[in-house]
Each structure stands twice: as structure tokens, then as C-alpha cells.
Amino acid sequence: MAVTKIDEYEVMYSANSFPPRIWLKAAGKFIGQLIFLPNGSSLPPDATSGGGVNVYYHLAHFQNAIDLLRNEKPMFLSFAGSGGLNENGIKTTAEPVGEGEA
């Protein structure tokens, strides 16, 4: 499983038929994107593409993803592979119970 620290992100919320995306970068280079498709639609398998990974979510999860990227540090992109038996996504590191936000 590849786990890469996320240093930066960009949000692309297009006006046309393109789905909302969050682009992820490490050391100034593209490492992947979170792609948000309409709620209830079938999600394609997560996959590698163009030097990064595509991880698919339903649009209902956009706010959760952006909140994590805005408020947690460090954040990581985790990619185990394509297919339903692989768990891919963004993750934090362990935090002490009851730490709260400063």
C-alpha cells in the first residue's frame, strides 16, 4: 500500500458537466485527485492515472473531505490498488483521545 503525505490541495468545482475534484500534491507534484460523483451513482474503481491516483466518492462526502484537508495535519493519501477489496482514501495520523482543536 502506498501512503503519501499531502502537502497541498486545490479544489476544482467546475460549472459544466465535470465532477467536483480535489487535486492533491506532494512536494509540488500532483499525486492524485478525489473525484465526487452524483449521490446514488455507481462509482468506478479507484485507479492510477496520469502519474497519480483517482479516488472516487459520492458528492455527499465532499464536505467531509475538504474539512479534513483544511483542519487536520498531517494528511496522507493512501492507495492500496483498484477493486472493491482495496481501501483507498485520505487519512490522518493517530491523535490522543480528547485532544480537541487548538
C-alpha positions, -999 to +999 in steps of 0.1 A: +000+000+000+013+034-010+009+062+016+020+097+005+020+128+027-003+155+012+014+190+012-012+210-008-046+207-023-066+226-049-104+225-053-119+224-088-156+229-088-165+232-125-196+249-139-201+223-167-205+186-166-172+179-150-175+165-115-161+184-085-125+174-078-099+180-051-063+178-065-036+166-042+001+175-043+033+164-025+065+184-029+048+205-056+039+175-077+004+160-085-001+127-066-038+122-071-074+135-070-106+129-051-134+129-076-170+134-064-198+119-085-236+124-080-251+107-050-266+073-058-245+069-090-222+039-095-186+047-086-159+034-109-130+016-093-102+037-078-072+036-102-039+051-112-039+077-139-015+103-153+011+098-126-014+099-097-044+081-084-081+087-088-102+081-057-140+082-062-166+094-036-202+104-038-208+142-036-223+139-002-188+132+011-172+164-004-177+184+028-161+157+049-130+155+027-125+193+025-129+196+062-102+170+069-078+187+044-085+222+059-083+212+096-060+182+101-023+179+098-006+159+086-028+143+060-020+113+038-032+098+005-035+060+009-038+038-022-038+000-020-050-007-056-081-010-077-111-031-069-136-034-041-113-052-017-088-023-015-093+006+009-082+039-006-086+074+006-072+102+027-062+097+063-048+114+094-023+101+118-031+088+153-042+115+178-046+113+215-082+109+228-098+142+238-071+163+221-096+187+205-086+215+182-064+244+193 
